[in-house]
């Protein structure tokens, strides 16, 4: 039962959101693609930084 709720939540956040975002992206000018790409790079950099920080704290 819990697995069903987790799958529904993941589907909502990963699948439905990505489809809506990509659908809206095709209507945007190229500069918006650049800003969105920069935003994703920033998010990935923050996640990598948090992972290395947590790894350093746990490993210490």
Buried (B, 14 or more C-beta within 10 A) or exposed (E): EEEEEEEEEEEEEEEEEEEEEEEEEEEEEEEEEEEEEEEEEEEEEEEEEEEEEEEEEEEE
